[in-house]
């Protein structure tokens, strides 16, 4: 783990709610009207917290305002990560959306704004 990442996670107190970006980073990709969000814990010790709290139901609720209809979560424990596949969230996709981010690249930041409770499993 890089020194900067160690500083980010070392100051977290168990039982406190923090934005997900304090525990993890994400990457986004798209295919049509489907968004993939890959989420990885900075510290593998925090992976179980992510698994317990970044659920399909919570992610679907977070993206409901964009018309998301389904979320599937694929766990990657060996990488301390998960892939979230969100359907109907890109408002038509790159060629059909009227929004400025048809690719959904910035939607990883929406995911990272979700609050999680540190150490809660």
Backbone torsions as a table, in degrees:
resi	resn	phi	psi	omega
1	UNK	NA	135.1	179.8
2	UNK	-67.2	154.1	-178.0
3	UNK	-58.0	-43.7	-179.5
4	UNK	-62.1	-41.1	178.5
5	UNK	-65.3	-37.7	177.9
6	UNK	-61.6	-40.4	178.7
7	UNK	-66.1	-36.2	179.8
8	UNK	-64.3	-45.1	-175.0
9	UNK	-86.1	-22.9	-177.0
10	UNK	-67.1	-29.5	-175.8
11	UNK	-86.0	5.5	-176.6
12	UNK	-87.2	127.1	179.3
13	UNK	-96.7	133.9	-179.1
14	UNK	-60.8	138.4	178.4
15	UNK	91.4	-5.2	179.9
16	UNK	-97.5	142.6	176.3
17	UNK	-81.1	133.4	178.3
18	UNK	-139.0	157.5	172.9
19	UNK	-64.4	144.0	-178.7
20	UNK	-53.6	-31.7	-178.2
21	UNK	-62.7	-14.8	175.7
22	UNK	-74.4	-21.9	-176.9
23	UNK	-110.3	-18.0	-170.1
24	UNK	-152.6	165.7	172.4
25	UNK	-125.7	163.5	-174.7
26	UNK	-142.0	157.1	173.9
27	UNK	-131.8	147.5	-178.4
28	UNK	-119.8	149.6	174.3
29	UNK	-148.7	161.9	-176.9
30	UNK	-137.8	157.9	172.3
31	UNK	-150.4	103.5	-176.4
32	UNK	65.9	-123.2	-179.6
33	UNK	-102.4	21.6	-178.7
34	UNK	-115.4	133.9	-179.3
35	UNK	-112.9	135.0	171.5
36	UNK	-107.0	127.7	173.4
37	UNK	-120.0	115.8	176.2
38	UNK	-95.5	126.4	-176.4
39	UNK	-120.2	129.8	-177.6
40	UNK	-131.4	131.8	176.7
41	UNK	-69.7	138.7	173.0
42	UNK	-63.9	-41.2	-178.4
43	UNK	-117.0	118.8	-178.9
44	UNK	-54.8	-22.5	177.8
45	UNK	-66.5	-19.6	179.9
46	UNK	-91.5	-1.8	-175.1
47	UNK	-59.3	-44.2	-178.2
48	UNK	-63.3	-32.1	175.0
49	UNK	-62.8	-43.7	178.6
50	UNK	-63.4	-45.4	-178.9
51	UNK	-59.9	-41.7	-177.2
52	UNK	-70.3	-31.3	-170.6
53	UNK	-112.6	-24.0	177.6
54	UNK	-94.0	76.7	-174.9
55	UNK	-94.8	164.3	176.5
56	UNK	-57.4	-40.7	-177.4
57	UNK	-66.1	-44.7	-179.4
58	UNK	-66.5	-39.2	179.7
59	UNK	-68.0	-41.3	177.9
60	UNK	-60.8	-43.0	177.9
61	UNK	-62.9	-38.8	-179.7
62	UNK	-64.2	-34.8	-177.3
63	UNK	-101.8	7.4	-176.9
64	UNK	-59.3	-36.0	-178.5
65	UNK	-65.2	-15.1	177.8
66	UNK	-98.7	4.7	177.5
67	UNK	89.4	12.1	179.8
68	UNK	-56.4	135.1	-177.0
69	UNK	-110.7	-19.2	-175.9
70	UNK	-161.9	144.5	173.9
71	UNK	-129.6	131.6	172.1
72	UNK	-118.8	135.3	-177.9
73	UNK	-114.5	129.8	177.8
74	UNK	-118.4	115.3	-177.0
75	UNK	-80.6	143.6	177.4
76	UNK	-129.9	72.7	-173.9
77	UNK	-61.3	-31.3	179.1
78	UNK	-66.3	-20.2	179.0
79	UNK	-110.5	4.6	-175.8
80	UNK	53.2	44.5	-177.3
81	UNK	-144.9	-179.2	176.6
82	UNK	-151.6	155.9	173.8
83	UNK	-114.5	126.9	178.3
84	UNK	-108.3	122.9	179.2
85	UNK	-108.4	117.5	-173.9
86	UNK	-116.2	120.3	-178.5
87	UNK	-89.3	146.2	172.7
88	UNK	60.1	33.1	-176.2
89	UNK	-103.2	-13.5	-174.4
90	UNK	-97.2	13.7	175.2
91	UNK	51.4	43.1	177.3
92	UNK	108.2	-14.0	178.8
93	UNK	87.0	-174.7	-172.9
94	UNK	-56.0	-45.4	-175.4
95	UNK	-86.4	-16.1	-175.6
96	UNK	-111.1	-14.7	-174.7
97	UNK	-82.9	146.3	175.6
98	UNK	-96.8	-3.8	-179.8
99	UNK	-79.7	168.1	-176.3
100	UNK	-77.9	-16.1	-177.9
101	UNK	-123.0	67.2	-180.0
102	UNK	-62.0	-23.9	178.0
103	UNK	-78.8	-22.5	-179.0
104	UNK	77.9	17.8	-177.9
105	UNK	-60.8	-37.0	-178.0
106	UNK	-78.4	-9.0	-178.7
107	UNK	-69.4	-16.7	174.0
108	UNK	-62.7	-31.1	178.7
109	UNK	-70.5	-31.8	174.4
110	UNK	-63.6	-46.2	177.2
111	UNK	-58.2	-44.9	-176.5
112	UNK	-69.5	-10.6	175.6
113	UNK	-83.6	-11.5	179.9
114	UNK	-60.9	136.0	177.0
115	UNK	-81.2	139.4	173.2
116	UNK	-131.4	154.8	177.7
117	UNK	-98.3	121.7	-175.7
118	UNK	-62.2	128.8	175.9
119	UNK	80.4	-7.5	-179.8
120	UNK	-79.1	127.2	177.1
121	UNK	-123.9	NA	NA
